[in-house]
Amino acid sequence: SELQAFILDIGPLSPHTDYRMAQREKASAASIAASLNSRPPGLTVSKQISLHSAAHPPSFYEAAAPGQHEQIASDRRKRTVDALFLLDATGSMKETIDTAKAKINEIATQIQRAEGYELRVGFVAYRDFDITSGLEVGPFTYDLNLFKEQLGRVKATSALYPNCKVDDPEDVFSGFVAAAHMDWRSSVRVIIHIGDAPCHGRAYHDLPADWDNFPDGDPQGRNSQELLRILRINNKVNLYQFLHLNNTTKKMVQRFKQEVNADLWFQEMNLRDFEFQGGFVKGVLDAVHSSIQLSTKGTL
């Protein structure tokens, strides 16, 4: 199917966002849009990314001597967390997506206050091949209020193409592809994935055969092991945290963990258990703290 135009207005820059960072974020937005719009048939994108800058006073980059620019950028990267939220936004999430978004906002707020690190936060909402609205992508930003506003517009939807048979698995792999095209910069890079259904293919679930329109796997021939390798090695993501909403994602996650062969890198927990064990936010912060320690020790 033809890719749709994709417009995700991430609004005015926050006051603390410097000119050089603004230019890089603008270039990043264009790059993500170009990358997503060049995906193979079957991956649809619901909106196109654009970035609008408000007038702001000279930044510390502009005030610094030219030789100091790279050092300032390096220092900022060392004390920043990139947190990407990967969210299943298909119709089956209608009963839980508002809760999931509220938890995401809470996590982001708490991470922003933790460890003395600045937070860059973004999201990827994925759906399925037979859903016309495709992906929604919120590029990384320092503006938490803007992030919450954009995330709040994401709806769980099942706008199907005519004559499509509804199935349970989702197009998780397009979520991975979009995550790989995010503008990762920081020293600590975390993905927090919330979903209630597995990806396509019998290797990833034990659902009845007629519940999966693509039982032989991804119709575009993509490989989960390779996609996860790209996130871990190429994008240098420090930690992948999956939060189960039910048991249908268990087999998929076990497959993912076997493929990456790194239990410290790929972690999982039930959403309800996360809350039971002292709070959802505390669990994610513990994971971020572990990621910071591992990154510092150079073990990832």
Secondary structure, DSSP 4 states (H G I P E B T S, - for coil): -PPPP-EEE--SPPTT--HHHHHHHHHHHHHHHHHHHTSPTT--BS-EEE--PPP----HHHHS-GGGHHHHHHHHHHTEEEEEEEEE-BGGGTTTHHHHHHHHHHHHHHHHHSTT-EEEEEEEEE--TTBTT-BEEEEEES-HHHHHHHHHT---B--BPTTPPP-S-B-HHHHHHHHHTS---SSEEEEEEEESS-BSSGGG----GGG-S-TTS-TT---HHHHHHIIIIIS---EEEEEESSGGGHHHHHHHHHHHT-TTTEEEEEHHHHHHTT-HHHHHHHHHHHHHHHHHHT--
